[in-house]
């Protein structure tokens, strides 16, 4: 599967709010440098992040821009771009624009970096 297919699946899965569904997309010793947390490694640490993150009411994610790259051996792909998270907090819709990089090997995310776009 191309990187953008995995990234699109990841974005759709966010709204299902299932940590196990999210973890299925990551390799066993994946690295996650998430928007609001320190460096996480492995499914145990990443699970804890998603258990908290996915608790947001009406959470959804939209990919707004994506660029895919494939390494010369064609076994690792990189997907970089922009996404927008929306969720409800205290009765108000919150919109967070962020940038991302996913590194994918053997159809699993091995590295994922996400950060809020500076204003």
C-alpha positions, 0 to 999 in steps of 0.5 A, spaced: 500 500 500 502 506 498 504 511 504 498 516 502 493 510 502 495 508 509 495 516 511 488 516 509 486 510 513 489 513 519 485 519 518 479 515 517 480 511 523 481 517 528 474 518 528 472 511 530 476 513 536 479 506 537 486 505 540 487 498 538 485 500 530 490 505 531 495 501 533 494 496 528 497 501 523 504 501 527 510 497 527 511 493 534 517 498 535 514 504 532 516 511 534 511 517 535 513 524 536 506 526 537 503 534 537 503 534 545 507 529 548 514 527 548 518 522 544 514 515 544 516 508 542 513 501 542 506 500 542 505 500 549 507 507 549 503 509 543 497 505 546 497 510 552 497 516 547 491 514 543 487 512 549 488 519 551 488 523 544 482 519 542 477 521 548 476 528 544 468 528 543 467 528 535 474 527 533 475 527 526 481 528 522 482 531 514 488 531 510 489 537 506 495 536 503 500 530 502 506 529 498 509 521 497 516 519 496 519 512 495 526 510 497 530 507 491 529 500 494 522 501 494 521 498 500 520 504 505 515 510 503 514 517 506 508 521 506 509 528 509 503 533 509 498 537 513 492 535 516 486 538 520 483 535 527 476 537 529 473 536 536 468 539 541 471 542 547 466 545 552 461 545 547 465 549 542 468 546 535 476 546 536 480 546 529 487 544 530 492 545 523 498 540 524 503 538 519 506 530 519 511 526 516 509 518 516 515 513 514 512 506 512 515 500 511 512 493 510 505 497 510 506 499 517 508 506 520 515 506 523 515 513 524 510 518 525 511 526 527 506 531 528 506 538 530 502 544 530 503 549 524 506 555 527 501 561 526 
